[in-house]
Amino acid sequence: MGSRLTIPEYAKRAARQALELRDSLPKSRRFGLTTYEARREGVFSGVERAKQIISSPSLPPADAQSVASFYQRFKGCRTKKCEGAIGLWGGRKFGKKAVEFVKNL
């Protein structure tokens, strides 16, 4: 099976809270891409990643790499939309954990 990135409860909580917040906002203020928007852009949807993080015990290396890459791109961004999007991907702490996991592959 190989090495997988365990998803801690804090990452599940961050993703769940980000989804709930996103759903409560008007469309003009929402963060993260829907599945349709993401496919159009050729990237993975933050909404789909949040659902994966919430429902899975761990991520395979390719998905851990995606989380790490996303975190690396947006770790310096502190806007509300960035914070929400990072939450969809498990939060900053999980992003750091993914980066460390990928380094040790």
C-alpha positions, 0 to 999 in steps of 0.5 A, a space after each residue: 500500500 505504501 506510505 500515506 499521509 494521515 489526516 488528523 482531526 484538526 484538518 477535518 475540522 478546518 475543512 468542515 468549518 471552511 465548507 460551512 462558512 463557504 456555504 453561508 456566504 453569498 456567491 460573490 464572497 465565496 472562496 475555493 472553486 466548485 468542481 465545475 470551475 476547477 475542471 474549467 481551470 484544469 485544477 482540483 477543486 478545494 470543495 472536493 478536497 475538503 470533502 476528501 479530507 473530511 471523509 478519508 483517514 489518509 491521503 495517498 502520496 499524489 494527493 498529499 503532494 497536491 495539498 503541499 503544493 497548494 499550501 506552498 503557493 498560498 502560505 503567504 496570502 492572508 486575505 479572507 478568501 485565502 484563509 478560507 481556501 486554505 481551510 478547505 485544504 485542511 488548514 495551515 497546520 495540515 499544509 505544513 504537515 503535507 510539506 514535511 510528508 512529501 519531503 520525506 517520501 
